[in-house]
Amino acid sequence: MDRVLIIGASGGIGCALCDAYRAQGVDVIGLSRSGDGMDITDEGSVEAHLGVLEGPFGGIVVATGALEIDGAAPEKTVRAVTAQAMADQFAVNAIGPALVLRHAARLLPRKGRSVCAVLTARVGSIGDNRIGGWTSYRAAKAAANQIVHTTAIELARTHPELACVALHPGTVETPFTAKYLGRHPAVPATEAAENLMAVMARLGPAQTGGFFDWSGAEVVW
């Protein structure tokens, strides 16, 4: 890939991806709310920022996301669910990526290999959920996975060499996860970026519509 678009470029993983691709000589366009005023929860903002871009990009990575929004921590039980907290999770983690993917067909090449990746999370896997909790976050990430899978089916008709996938970056040491790491092993954002780039480099049209983790292993839906 000689040109990459990173959405969420000011976040831990997004920033690390930008730096790593630039170090390889890749032309990187990075967009974020804090850096450029692009708010993925606002349809007008997404249109204003992406509508003026000209493709093609060999890669598009949506690295946005939020675990705790406006002080609402992940629920320990479904009894703690509130309408506002769930709506906020869907706005950031599902609707936002969908609004970005509306532009994918125009920004990606119709000929030649390309990758479109949305960072979701293993906790969005329905089949892998064995402990419950985190209802709103899990549901929003599961919705994001469905959005990616559906988009991949549609884009395959016009972009036959594209891999459009959901990626789980692993547990990463960022402000996003600081309060929730506990005893879980985590890696620096720089290492997570390298892992994700290695996975994306191996992806092809045979993997489009799939859900993969940081090592390239497929994650159950």
Secondary structure, 3 states (H helix, E strand, C coil): CCEEEEECCCCHHHHHHHHHHHHCCCEEEEECHHHHCCCCCCHHHHHHHHCCCCCCCCEEEECCCCCCECCECCCCCHHHCCHHHHHHHHHHHHHHHHHHHCCHHHHCCCCCCEEEEEECCHHHCCCCCCCCCCHHHHHHHHHHHHHHHHHHHHHCCCCCCEEEEEEECCCEECCCCHHHCCCCCCEEHHHHHHHHHHHHHHCCHHHCCCEEECCCCECCC
